[in-house]
Amino acid sequence: MVEYRGSETEASERFPAGSAAFPHRDLLGIGQLERHEILYLLEEAEQWVQLNRGQSKHTDALSGLTIINAFFENSTRTLLSFEIAGKRLGADVVNMHAAQSSVKKGETLIDTAITLNAMRADAIVIRHSSSGAVALIASKVDCPVLNAGDGSHEHPTQGLLDALALRHALRGKGHAAEDFTGLTVTICGDILHSRVARSNLLCLQALGAEVRLCAPPALMAAGVKAMGATPYHDFDAALDGSDVVMMLRLQTERMQGAFIPSEREYHHLYGLTQERLARAAPDALVMHPGPMNRGVEIDSDVADMLDRSIITRQVEMGVAIRMACLDVLTRRTRGVEGWA
Ligand code: CP
């Protein structure tokens, strides 16, 4: 981490007070956020990190509110952490799993949205396999909508939680700066299908990091350069001088046809091994949003490195970030002073 210098936010960039600090009704993507709004959500999450580390993890901030988690795709981390987040904030939380819902009987997405709205939810969290589906639902309901991942578009709370985890890890190394100016982050894997890659790219860039995206040619997204990232097909070259290495799994559920010759060959060229990690900066951090496919994109002895891997910290920060997002987005509903 030789080049990392970080920077403090200029006074002129500091987040405004009250509702102006986060003027959005919904959280649909990092692309909709200004830098100061990202920093605001990260700051707001800190109180929940502390709460979650204590013995009593409960507040009544969202008491009386109903949150519906409507997941049309599988999830462990995102669904559970949104559920835990809502419950720790005192809300009533209901999970809708599409596989057990009337979606299976042919109900449309719009009719499902209208149904959830009629139940007077105070916030709806949605994961869906189609890019843009969450924005469509947001346009049909009266309450805040949070995107828990839509197709290969965005996964904004993942981008935010990764930034929070990275910030905590850097603080642990003595870096007090609040942004990532001077930091080089390599994101490697199935960039083409990854909403995590897009949200992280946008978030990391907004906070000053240089982002390298590495994938086999068939799994590299178009327009990477136009988004300000440097594309690589050679993982070893991408790793050279990287302060952070974020690995992504192959999203086989979004692939039609063969994108790689074999998992064995993919691991040979793009798997993160201890040997390969040695090409990055000496104390480079390792991240992965999960779920991991050990032995494919990352070796177990790298994923479990106590001094380098912050994968479990990412999971921890997921709860705090989702608490912050639910808290901030429901302030208008709750009539919190300055947010009415
Ligand atoms: N990172 C992530 O979104 O994990 P899940 O699919 O388990 O929610």
Residues whose N, C-alpha, C, O or C-beta is under 5 A from the ligand:
A	BS01	CP	N74 S75 T76 R77 T78 L79 P289 G290 P291
